[in-house]
Amino acid sequence: MIQATNEMVLGIDLNEQYAQITYYHQSVKEPMTLGASADAEHALLPMGMRLDAQGRWHLWDGKSEWTNAGHKTASDRAATSRTGTRQQTDEKSGITDLYNKIERQETVFSGGKSYEPRELLAAYFQLCFSKLKLLAQETKLHVMVTVRELDDWWSTVLVEALEQNGLDRKQIYLQDYLSSFFYHTINQKKELWYQDVALLTYEDEAIVGYLLHIDRSTRPAIATVDQVARQPMNEEVRAGRGDTEWKKEKDRLFFELLKKVFERRNVSASYLMGDYFNKSWAERSIQFLCYKRHAFQGRNLYSKGACYAVMERVGLVESHGIIFGGRDMIERNLGMEMRVRGRETYYPLVSAGINWYEAHHVCEFILHGEREIRVLSQPMAEGEKIVHTMRFPGLPARPDRATRLRMTVYFLSATCCHIEVEDLGFGGLYRSSGRVWQRELYF
C-alpha cells in the first residue's frame, strides 16, 4: 500500500545507451516512467551531452541536437549554420558514449575545456532533474540509481555527482540491475512471483537468462537471482548466414536457451528486457515462453525496480519481509559490547542483509582504561561469533574516561569492512593527538 506524502522518489536506470527515470509523488497513484518528451522517438534520455553557443549543457543523442525539452533551439540552429555542418559543431562541443567515458575514468575535452567524470555526471543528473522541475517544487527528493554492475568506482562517482546536485548522502541509494529486478518483481501481483521468475536480457552480444527464487524455508525469506543460461548471438555464431537463415537460427538458439531456463523449474512469470526480442524472428520461442505462464516485455523494469526499492527504504510502501541475497549483500552483523547509560549492552554497527555501499556508521565513545576495542561479527543465520581486536598504539596516556574516540565504519566490498578510529582528546582538558587508526576486516 502506497502512503500519501510530499516526498519525491526517483529510480534512475543508467547504462551505456540511455538513462531512464521512474518517479513517485503524491500526484500519481503508482510509479510513473518519464521520457525525454511526449514524442515516442524520445522515450529514453540519450547518454550524451553537448554545449550550446552560450555554454549550457543539453542532452544529445549524437545525431540530432537536443534541448532539455528535446527540441533544437534557435541558438543551436545558428551555431550549426555558422560552422556549416552539424558534424563540425558536434566535434567541438558534443560528448557521446558518456557512460563508458565515466566508467573508464576519462578526462573529457569539450568546448575548449576539460571535464572530470564527476563534473560530467553531475551535469548530466542536473539535466535529468530539470525534467521534474514542476513536480519537485517543495518536495524532499530521494534517488536510487541502478547500473548493471556496481563497483567501488561507480558507487563513489554516483554519490559525489548527486551530492553536487544538492542531495544529502542519506537521500542517495544505489543498487545493481539484479537487485532492481527483485524489487520490481515483488511489487507486482503476488500470483506473478509465487513461484520462480525468469529475466531474459541481451547483453554483451548474448542472450542471458536469470532466475529469481525465493527460499521461504528461512526466516526471513531470502531471495536470490542466478544466471542459469547464456547463448552468444554474435557474428561468430551467425557464421555468414543470410538474414532469413539467421532469423531461424536465432529463434532455434533462443528456444534452446528457454528450455534450459525452465528445465525442472516452476516459473510463474517471465520478463523480456529491451527491444532485442521480437516476433519477427522469435516466433516459436515466444510461443513457448507464453505457454501457461505470464510473460512481459518492456524497457523500464530496472528504473521501476529502483523506484520501488527506495520507496521501501523510506517507508512509502510496506516491506514484504524478504531479504535479497544479491552479490552486494552483507552477510554478517557487526557490533560492539559497551556500557550505555550505565548498562552493559550490545551496540549494533552494521546489520546484515543490506548492500555494502549503503552500510555506513559513525559513533563516538569514551574509553574506560582500555587501549583497544573489540568488534563482534556474526553471520545473519546461526553461526560462530568472531571477535576482532583493534589496538591503538601511540594513544596518549590519560586518566580513565578522559579519551573520546570517533569510529567510522564502511564497506569496500560485500566481504571487506573498513574501520577508522580518530582520537578526539577530551574537550579543553586534553587536546586531540591527531592520531587515526585504520583496519580492514575480511569475511
C-alpha positions as CSV (number, residue, x, y, z in Angstrom):
1,M,0.0,0.0,0.0
2,I,1.5,3.4,-1.1
3,Q,1.4,6.1,1.5
4,A,0.5,9.8,0.7
5,T,3.5,12.1,1.1
6,N,5.0,15.2,-0.3
7,E,8.3,13.4,-0.9
8,M,9.5,12.6,-4.4
9,V,11.2,9.3,-5.2
10,L,13.3,8.7,-8.3
11,G,14.6,5.4,-9.8
12,I,17.2,6.1,-12.4
13,D,18.5,3.4,-14.8
14,L,21.9,4.4,-16.1
15,N,23.6,2.4,-18.9
16,E,25.7,2.6,-22.0
17,Q,22.9,3.7,-24.3
18,Y,20.5,5.8,-22.3
19,A,19.1,6.8,-18.9
20,Q,15.5,6.3,-17.8
21,I,13.7,7.8,-14.9
22,T,10.7,6.4,-12.9
23,Y,9.3,8.6,-10.3
24,Y,6.7,8.5,-7.5
25,H,5.0,11.5,-5.9
26,Q,1.7,12.0,-4.2
27,S,0.4,13.5,-7.5
28,V,0.4,10.0,-9.1
29,K,-1.1,6.7,-7.9
30,E,1.7,4.4,-9.0
31,P,5.3,4.9,-10.1
32,M,5.5,6.6,-13.5
33,T,8.3,6.4,-16.1
34,L,9.4,9.7,-17.6
35,G,10.6,10.1,-21.2
36,A,12.5,13.0,-22.6
37,S,9.3,14.3,-24.2
38,A,5.9,13.1,-25.3
39,D,7.5,12.0,-28.6
40,A,7.8,8.2,-28.6
41,E,11.1,8.6,-30.5
42,H,12.5,10.4,-27.4
43,A,11.2,7.9,-24.8
44,L,14.7,7.4,-23.4
45,L,17.2,10.0,-22.3
46,P,20.3,9.8,-24.5
47,M,23.6,9.1,-22.8
48,G,25.3,12.2,-24.3
49,M,25.6,16.0,-23.8
50,R,26.6,19.0,-25.9
51,L,27.3,22.6,-25.2
52,D,25.3,25.3,-26.9
53,A,26.7,28.7,-28.0
54,Q,26.0,30.1,-24.5
55,G,28.0,27.3,-22.8
56,R,24.9,25.5,-21.5
57,W,24.7,21.7,-21.4
58,H,21.9,19.9,-23.3
59,L,21.1,16.2,-23.7
60,W,22.4,15.0,-27.0
61,D,22.0,11.7,-28.9
62,G,25.0,12.2,-31.2
63,K,22.8,12.7,-34.2
64,S,20.1,15.3,-33.7
65,E,20.5,18.3,-31.3
66,W,18.6,18.2,-28.1
67,T,17.5,20.8,-25.5
68,N,16.2,19.9,-22.1
69,A,12.8,19.6,-23.7
70,G,14.0,17.5,-26.7
71,H,13.9,20.3,-29.3
72,K,16.5,22.3,-31.2
73,T,16.9,25.9,-30.1
74,A,17.4,29.0,-32.3
75,S,20.9,29.4,-30.9
76,D,21.7,25.8,-31.7
77,R,20.5,26.3,-35.3
78,A,22.6,29.5,-35.6
79,A,25.6,27.7,-34.3
80,T,25.2,24.9,-36.8
81,S,24.7,27.4,-39.6
82,R,27.9,29.3,-38.7
83,T,30.0,26.1,-38.8
84,G,28.4,25.0,-42.0
85,T,27.7,21.4,-40.8
86,R,26.3,19.7,-37.8
87,Q,29.3,17.4,-37.5
88,Q,31.8,20.3,-37.0
89,T,29.7,21.6,-34.1
90,D,29.4,18.2,-32.5
91,E,33.2,17.6,-32.6
92,K,33.8,20.8,-30.8
93,S,31.1,20.7,-28.1
94,G,29.4,17.3,-28.1
95,I,30.1,14.2,-25.9
96,T,28.8,10.8,-26.7
97,D,29.4,7.4,-25.1
98,L,29.2,9.3,-21.8
99,Y,28.6,6.2,-19.6
100,N,31.7,4.4,-20.9
101,K,33.9,7.5,-20.6
102,I,32.9,7.8,-17.0
103,E,33.5,4.1,-16.4
104,R,37.0,4.4,-17.9
105,Q,37.5,7.5,-15.6
106,E,38.5,9.6,-18.6
107,T,39.0,13.3,-18.6
108,V,36.9,14.7,-21.5
109,F,37.6,17.8,-23.5
110,S,34.6,19.8,-24.9
111,G,34.2,23.4,-25.9
112,G,37.8,24.1,-25.2
113,K,37.6,22.9,-21.6
114,S,38.4,19.7,-19.7
115,Y,35.9,17.9,-17.5
116,E,36.4,15.2,-14.9
117,P,33.9,12.3,-14.8
118,R,32.3,13.6,-11.6
119,E,31.6,17.0,-13.3
120,L,30.1,15.4,-16.4
121,L,27.9,13.1,-14.4
122,A,26.8,15.9,-12.1
123,A,25.8,18.0,-15.2
124,Y,24.0,15.0,-16.7
125,F,22.0,14.4,-13.5
126,Q,21.1,18.1,-13.4
127,L,19.6,17.8,-16.9
128,C,17.7,14.8,-15.8
129,F,16.3,16.5,-12.7
130,S,15.3,19.5,-14.8
131,K,12.6,17.4,-16.4
132,L,10.9,17.1,-13.0
133,K,11.1,20.7,-12.1
134,L,7.3,21.2,-11.9
135,L,6.8,18.1,-9.8
136,A,9.8,18.6,-7.5
137,Q,8.8,22.0,-6.0
138,E,8.9,22.0,-2.2
139,T,9.5,18.2,-2.1
140,K,12.1,16.1,-0.4
141,L,14.0,14.1,-3.0
142,H,15.2,10.5,-2.6
143,V,17.2,9.0,-5.5
144,M,18.1,5.4,-6.3
145,V,20.5,4.9,-9.2
146,T,20.7,1.4,-10.7
147,V,23.5,0.2,-13.0
148,R,24.4,-3.2,-14.4
149,E,27.3,-3.8,-12.1
150,L,28.1,-1.6,-9.1
151,D,31.7,-1.4,-8.1
152,D,33.7,0.9,-5.9
153,W,34.3,3.5,-8.6
154,W,30.6,3.7,-9.6
155,S,29.4,3.9,-6.0
156,T,31.8,6.7,-5.4
157,V,31.2,8.8,-8.5
158,L,27.4,8.4,-8.4
159,V,27.2,9.6,-4.8
160,E,29.6,12.6,-5.5
161,A,27.7,13.7,-8.6
162,L,24.3,13.6,-6.8
163,E,25.8,15.5,-3.8
164,Q,26.9,18.2,-6.3
165,N,23.2,18.5,-7.2
166,G,22.3,19.3,-3.6
167,L,21.3,15.8,-2.3
168,D,22.4,14.7,1.2
169,R,24.1,11.3,1.4
170,K,21.1,10.0,3.3
171,Q,18.9,10.7,0.3
172,I,21.1,8.7,-2.1
173,Y,20.7,4.9,-2.8
174,L,22.4,2.6,-5.2
175,Q,21.9,-0.9,-6.5
176,D,22.6,-3.2,-9.4
177,Y,20.3,-4.5,-12.1
178,L,19.5,-7.8,-10.4
179,S,18.5,-6.0,-7.2
180,S,16.2,-3.8,-9.3
181,F,14.7,-6.9,-10.9
182,F,14.0,-8.3,-7.5
183,Y,12.2,-5.1,-6.2
184,H,10.2,-4.7,-9.4
185,T,9.1,-8.3,-9.2
186,I,7.9,-8.4,-5.6
187,N,5.9,-5.2,-6.1
188,Q,3.7,-6.9,-8.7
189,K,0.7,-9.1,-8.0
190,K,1.8,-12.0,-5.8
191,E,0.5,-14.5,-8.3
192,L,3.3,-13.4,-10.6
193,W,6.1,-14.3,-8.2
194,Y,4.7,-17.1,-6.0
195,Q,6.9,-19.4,-8.0
196,D,10.3,-18.7,-9.7
197,V,10.5,-15.7,-12.1
198,A,12.7,-15.5,-15.2
199,L,14.5,-12.5,-16.6
200,L,15.8,-12.6,-20.2
201,T,18.2,-9.9,-21.4
202,Y,20.5,-9.2,-24.2
203,E,23.9,-8.1,-23.0
204,D,27.4,-8.3,-24.4
205,E,26.1,-9.8,-27.7
206,A,24.4,-12.7,-25.9
207,I,21.0,-13.7,-24.6
208,V,21.3,-14.3,-20.8
209,G,18.7,-16.0,-18.7
210,Y,18.4,-15.3,-14.9
211,L,16.1,-16.9,-12.4
212,L,14.7,-15.3,-9.2
213,H,14.0,-17.8,-6.5
214,I,12.6,-17.1,-3.0
215,D,13.6,-19.5,-0.2
216,R,10.6,-19.4,2.1
217,S,12.1,-22.0,4.5
218,T,14.2,-19.4,6.2
219,R,13.0,-16.5,8.5
220,P,13.1,-14.0,7.0
221,A,12.7,-15.4,3.5
222,I,15.8,-14.9,1.3
223,A,15.6,-14.2,-2.5
224,T,18.4,-14.9,-4.9
225,V,18.9,-14.2,-8.6
226,D,21.2,-16.5,-10.5
227,Q,22.3,-16.7,-14.1
228,V,21.1,-20.1,-15.4
229,A,21.8,-19.9,-19.1
230,R,23.7,-17.9,-21.7
231,Q,23.7,-18.0,-25.5
232,P,26.1,-15.9,-27.6
233,M,24.4,-14.2,-30.6
234,N,27.5,-12.6,-32.2
235,E,28.9,-12.7,-35.8
236,E,30.9,-15.8,-34.9
237,V,27.7,-17.7,-34.1
238,R,26.0,-16.2,-37.2
239,A,28.8,-17.7,-39.3
240,G,27.9,-15.9,-42.5
241,R,24.2,-16.9,-42.6
242,G,21.9,-14.7,-44.6
243,D,19.2,-12.6,-42.9
244,T,16.4,-15.2,-43.3
245,E,18.5,-18.2,-42.3
246,W,20.0,-16.2,-39.3
247,K,16.5,-15.3,-38.0
248,K,15.6,-19.0,-38.0
249,E,18.8,-19.9,-36.2
250,K,18.3,-17.2,-33.6
251,D,14.8,-18.5,-32.9
252,R,16.2,-22.0,-32.5
253,L,19.0,-20.9,-30.2
254,F,16.7,-18.8,-28.1
255,F,14.3,-21.7,-27.9
256,E,17.0,-24.0,-26.6
257,L,18.1,-21.4,-24.0
258,L,14.5,-21.1,-22.8
259,K,14.3,-24.9,-22.3
260,K,17.4,-24.7,-20.1
261,V,15.9,-21.8,-18.1
262,F,12.6,-23.6,-17.5
263,E,14.0,-27.1,-17.1
264,R,12.7,-28.8,-13.9
265,R,11.5,-25.4,-12.6
266,N,8.2,-23.9,-11.9
267,V,8.2,-20.5,-13.4
268,S,5.2,-18.3,-12.9
269,A,6.3,-15.3,-15.0
270,S,9.0,-14.1,-17.4
271,Y,10.3,-10.7,-18.3
272,L,11.9,-9.8,-21.6
273,M,14.1,-6.8,-21.0
274,G,14.7,-4.5,-24.0
275,D,13.6,-4.4,-27.6
276,Y,16.0,-7.1,-28.9
277,F,13.3,-9.8,-28.6
278,N,10.5,-9.6,-31.2
279,K,8.3,-11.8,-33.2
280,S,10.0,-11.0,-36.5
281,W,12.5,-13.7,-35.6
282,A,11.5,-15.2,-32.2
283,E,8.1,-16.6,-33.2
284,R,8.5,-20.2,-31.9
285,S,10.4,-19.1,-28.8
286,I,7.9,-16.5,-27.7
287,Q,5.0,-19.0,-28.2
288,F,6.9,-21.4,-25.9
289,L,7.7,-18.6,-23.4
290,C,4.0,-17.7,-23.1
291,Y,2.6,-21.2,-22.8
292,K,0.8,-21.5,-19.4
293,R,2.8,-18.7,-17.9
294,H,2.8,-14.9,-17.8
295,A,5.3,-13.0,-20.0
296,F,6.0,-9.3,-20.2
297,Q,8.3,-7.2,-22.3
298,G,9.5,-3.6,-21.7
299,R,12.4,-1.3,-21.1
300,N,11.6,0.3,-17.7
301,L,11.9,-2.7,-15.5
302,Y,15.2,-1.6,-13.9
303,S,14.2,2.1,-13.3
304,K,10.8,1.0,-11.9
305,G,12.5,-1.6,-9.6
306,A,14.9,1.1,-8.4
307,C,11.9,3.4,-7.6
308,Y,10.1,0.6,-5.7
309,A,13.4,-0.1,-3.8
310,V,13.8,3.4,-2.5
311,M,10.1,3.7,-1.8
312,E,10.5,0.7,0.6
313,R,13.6,2.3,2.1
314,V,11.7,5.5,3.1
315,G,8.5,3.7,4.1
316,L,6.3,4.7,1.2
317,V,5.4,1.0,0.5
318,E,5.2,-1.8,3.0
319,S,8.2,-4.2,3.2
320,H,7.5,-7.8,2.1
321,G,9.8,-9.2,4.7
322,I,12.1,-10.7,2.1
323,I,15.8,-10.2,2.1
324,F,17.5,-10.0,-1.3
325,G,20.7,-12.1,-1.1
326,G,22.5,-10.5,-4.0
327,R,26.2,-10.4,-4.6
328,D,26.4,-7.0,-2.9
329,M,24.7,-8.0,0.3
330,I,26.5,-8.0,3.7
331,E,26.0,-11.4,5.3
332,R,27.4,-10.6,8.8
333,N,26.2,-8.4,11.6
334,L,28.8,-6.1,13.2
335,G,28.6,-4.6,16.7
336,M,30.3,-3.9,19.9
337,E,29.7,-4.6,23.6
338,M,29.8,-1.4,25.5
339,R,28.3,0.4,28.5
340,V,25.4,2.6,27.5
341,R,23.8,4.7,30.3
342,G,25.5,2.6,32.9
343,R,24.4,-0.8,31.5
344,E,26.5,-3.4,29.5
345,T,24.7,-3.8,26.2
346,Y,25.3,-4.8,22.6
347,Y,25.7,-1.8,20.3
348,P,25.0,-2.6,16.6
349,L,27.2,-1.0,14.0
350,V,26.0,-2.6,10.7
351,S,23.2,-5.1,10.2
352,A,23.4,-8.0,7.8
353,G,21.0,-8.0,4.8
354,I,21.9,-4.6,3.3
355,N,24.0,-3.8,0.4
356,W,27.7,-2.9,1.2
357,Y,27.6,0.5,-0.4
358,E,24.7,1.5,1.9
359,A,26.5,0.4,5.1
360,H,27.9,3.4,6.9
361,H,28.0,4.1,10.6
362,V,29.7,6.8,12.7
363,C,29.7,6.8,16.5
364,E,31.7,8.3,19.4
365,F,32.6,6.7,22.7
366,I,34.8,7.2,25.8
367,L,37.4,4.8,26.8
368,H,37.4,3.4,30.4
369,G,41.0,2.5,30.7
370,E,41.1,0.4,27.6
371,R,43.7,0.8,24.8
372,E,41.8,-1.3,22.3
373,I,38.3,-2.1,21.2
374,R,36.6,-5.4,20.2
375,V,34.3,-5.6,17.2
376,L,32.0,-8.6,17.0
377,S,30.9,-10.2,13.7
378,Q,28.3,-12.9,13.4
379,P,26.5,-14.5,10.3
380,M,22.9,-13.4,9.7
381,A,22.0,-17.0,10.0
382,E,23.1,-19.0,13.0
383,G,26.9,-19.3,13.2
384,E,30.0,-18.7,15.2
385,K,30.7,-15.2,16.6
386,I,34.1,-13.8,15.8
387,V,35.9,-11.2,17.9
388,H,38.1,-8.7,16.0
389,T,40.5,-6.7,18.3
390,M,41.7,-3.3,17.2
391,R,44.6,-1.7,19.2
392,F,45.6,1.9,19.4
393,P,49.5,2.2,19.5
394,G,50.6,5.7,20.3
395,L,47.4,6.7,22.1
396,P,48.4,9.3,24.7
397,A,48.2,8.2,28.4
398,R,45.3,9.9,30.0
399,P,43.1,9.2,33.1
400,D,40.1,6.9,32.7
401,R,37.2,8.4,30.9
402,A,39.3,11.2,29.5
403,T,39.7,9.9,25.9
404,R,37.0,10.3,23.4
405,L,37.2,8.4,20.1
406,R,35.2,8.7,16.9
407,M,34.7,5.5,14.9
408,T,33.7,5.4,11.2
409,V,32.6,2.1,9.7
410,Y,32.0,1.5,6.0
411,F,32.5,-1.3,3.5
412,L,34.8,-1.6,0.5
413,S,33.0,-4.7,-0.8
414,A,30.5,-7.2,0.5
415,T,33.3,-9.0,2.3
416,C,35.6,-6.2,3.3
417,C,34.8,-3.8,6.1
418,H,36.9,-0.6,6.7
419,I,37.2,0.8,10.3
420,E,38.7,4.1,11.0
421,V,39.1,5.5,14.6
422,E,40.2,9.0,15.4
423,D,41.4,10.4,18.7
424,L,39.3,13.4,19.7
425,G,41.0,14.1,23.0
426,F,38.6,15.3,25.8
427,G,37.2,18.8,25.4
428,G,39.5,21.6,26.7
429,L,41.3,19.3,29.2
430,Y,43.1,17.0,26.8
431,R,43.8,18.1,23.2
432,S,43.5,15.6,20.3
433,S,46.7,13.8,19.4
434,G,45.6,13.9,15.8
435,R,46.2,10.2,15.5
436,V,44.0,8.0,13.3
437,W,44.0,4.2,13.3
438,Q,42.6,2.1,10.5
439,R,41.9,-1.6,10.0
440,E,40.1,-3.7,7.4
441,L,38.1,-6.8,8.3
442,Y,37.7,-9.6,5.8
443,F,34.9,-12.1,6.0
